[in-house]
Amino acid sequence: MDEQMYVKIQQYQQALKALQRSVEHSIQNETYEGTGRMAVKSYQGIQRKVAELLPEDFYVTETLALDADPELKERHMLSQVRLAANQLMIYLDGLLREYRSKSGVEPADWNELKQWGSTFGRDLQERIISMTRATIERAVRNVDIDVQGPDSMRGADMEGANLEGANFSGRNLRGANLTGANVRGANFSGANLAGANLEGADALDANFSGANLKDSNLQGASFVNANLTGANLKNANLEGADLRDARIAGANFKDADLKGATMPRGEEYRNEGDLFQYGATARNVSTGKTHVRIEITDDEEKRKHDEDAPTTGEDTV
């Protein structure tokens, strides 16, 4: 590698970073239509340019070449681009570091370092927020967590929507309307769905592990082969729900309405004993009531914790 190639690779890296940000934004906001094919085209253009600089590098010219099936759904195309772009970025970083080490080239100018630091700080903040939310919701089992942040979908109206395979892990969907929605294979692990309406929803193979479904309406919903381990279903309406082959170990069904519901082995629900045999419970796990509200704003690292005074009676988990 010479200095001219070094400069060109840096330029292609900048284009690759811009593509990565666009792909991540589309995935986070679930704006798939029209973006998948555009992202594939952009990546292919960048990869070809890099391959022209490194024609003898099999990893760049062959392994990292992306030939997406045009029949793929656009969200799957975006996932492929994200993986390929990350691999190419890591590989190019390694080449540049090696060149700098051998040639004694200075790392980067101040503006580039400043820009990198800003991007790194923002990415780190988003990761910390996501990890903190998931950790708190899993660890504090006797606390009703209501996380309000930039990705909150509280009260969202998605009635009848096709959300197959969507990722809502750790998201705040309190009071959301998912009536009749297709959420097959969707990931709701650790999500807050308290008071949500999933009446008649199709949740085949969906993941609700550790999710908060307290006071939710799940009447007539299909949870065939779904993962409900450790989920909070207190006071939920599961009348006529289909739980065949569902995993419900550790789930809390205290005061839930299971009239006419079909249990994991295909039998109709009769009493609490039907829950116990699957490792679920229908009893209280604590005696206090605590509510914590965490608010995360877009423009600054600001969090607000409003804790209600404990009261006697049932816990809210």
Secondary structure in CASP SS format (residue, H / E / C, confidence):
PFRMAT SS
TARGET T0000
AUTHOR 0000-0000-0000
METHOD secondary structure of the structure
MODEL  1
M C 1.00
D C 1.00
E H 1.00
Q H 1.00
M H 1.00
Y H 1.00
V H 1.00
K H 1.00
I H 1.00
Q H 1.00
Q H 1.00
Y H 1.00
Q H 1.00
Q H 1.00
A H 1.00
L H 1.00
K H 1.00
A H 1.00
L H 1.00
Q H 1.00
R H 1.00
S H 1.00
V H 1.00
E H 1.00
H H 1.00
S H 1.00
I H 1.00
Q H 1.00
N H 1.00
E C 1.00
T C 1.00
Y C 1.00
E C 1.00
G C 1.00
T H 1.00
G H 1.00
R H 1.00
M H 1.00
A H 1.00
V H 1.00
K H 1.00
S H 1.00
Y H 1.00
Q H 1.00
G H 1.00
I H 1.00
Q H 1.00
R H 1.00
K H 1.00
V H 1.00
A H 1.00
E H 1.00
L H 1.00
L C 1.00
P C 1.00
E C 1.00
D C 1.00
F H 1.00
Y H 1.00
V H 1.00
T H 1.00
E H 1.00
T H 1.00
L C 1.00
A C 1.00
L C 1.00
D C 1.00
A C 1.00
D C 1.00
P C 1.00
E C 1.00
L C 1.00
K C 1.00
E H 1.00
R H 1.00
H H 1.00
M H 1.00
L H 1.00
S H 1.00
Q H 1.00
V H 1.00
R H 1.00
L H 1.00
A H 1.00
A H 1.00
N H 1.00
Q H 1.00
L H 1.00
M H 1.00
I H 1.00
Y H 1.00
L H 1.00
D H 1.00
G H 1.00
L H 1.00
L H 1.00
R H 1.00
E H 1.00
Y H 1.00
R H 1.00
S H 1.00
K H 1.00
S H 1.00
G C 1.00
V C 1.00
E C 1.00
P C 1.00
A C 1.00
D C 1.00
W H 1.00
N H 1.00
E H 1.00
L H 1.00
K H 1.00
Q H 1.00
W H 1.00
G H 1.00
S H 1.00
T H 1.00
F H 1.00
G H 1.00
R H 1.00
D H 1.00
L H 1.00
Q H 1.00
E H 1.00
R H 1.00
I H 1.00
I H 1.00
S H 1.00
M H 1.00
T H 1.00
R H 1.00
A H 1.00
T H 1.00
I H 1.00
E H 1.00
R H 1.00
A H 1.00
V C 1.00
R C 1.00
N C 1.00
V C 1.00
D E 1.00
I E 1.00
D E 1.00
V E 1.00
Q E 1.00
G C 1.00
P C 1.00
D C 1.00
S C 1.00
M C 1.00
R C 1.00
G C 1.00
A C 1.00
D E 1.00
M C 1.00
E C 1.00
G C 1.00
A C 1.00
N E 1.00
L C 1.00
E C 1.00
G C 1.00
A C 1.00
N E 1.00
F C 1.00
S C 1.00
G C 1.00
R C 1.00
N E 1.00
L C 1.00
R C 1.00
G C 1.00
A C 1.00
N E 1.00
L C 1.00
T C 1.00
G C 1.00
A C 1.00
N E 1.00
V C 1.00
R C 1.00
G C 1.00
A C 1.00
N E 1.00
F C 1.00
S C 1.00
G C 1.00
A C 1.00
N E 1.00
L C 1.00
A C 1.00
G C 1.00
A C 1.00
N E 1.00
L C 1.00
E C 1.00
G C 1.00
A C 1.00
D E 1.00
A C 1.00
L C 1.00
D C 1.00
A C 1.00
N E 1.00
F C 1.00
S C 1.00
G C 1.00
A C 1.00
N E 1.00
L C 1.00
K C 1.00
D C 1.00
S C 1.00
N E 1.00
L C 1.00
Q C 1.00
G C 1.00
A C 1.00
S E 1.00
F C 1.00
V C 1.00
N C 1.00
A C 1.00
N E 1.00
L C 1.00
T C 1.00
G C 1.00
A C 1.00
N E 1.00
L C 1.00
K C 1.00
N C 1.00
A C 1.00
N E 1.00
L C 1.00
E C 1.00
G C 1.00
A C 1.00
D E 1.00
L C 1.00
R C 1.00
D C 1.00
A C 1.00
R E 1.00
I C 1.00
A C 1.00
G C 1.00
A C 1.00
N E 1.00
F C 1.00
K C 1.00
D C 1.00
A C 1.00
D E 1.00
L C 1.00
K C 1.00
G C 1.00
A C 1.00
T E 1.00
M C 1.00
P C 1.00
R C 1.00
G C 1.00
E C 1.00
E E 1.00
Y C 1.00
R C 1.00
N C 1.00
E H 1.00
G H 1.00
D H 1.00
L H 1.00
F H 1.00
Q C 1.00
Y C 1.00
G C 1.00
A C 1.00
T E 1.00
A C 1.00
R C 1.00
N C 1.00
V C 1.00
S C 1.00
T C 1.00
G E 1.00
K E 1.00
T C 1.00
H E 1.00
V E 1.00
R E 1.00
I E 1.00
E E 1.00
I E 1.00
T C 1.00
D C 1.00
D C 1.00
E C 1.00
E C 1.00
K C 1.00
R E 1.00
K E 1.00
H E 1.00
D E 1.00
E E 1.00
D C 1.00
A C 1.00
P C 1.00
T E 1.00
T E 1.00
G C 1.00
E C 1.00
D C 1.00
T C 1.00
V C 1.00
END
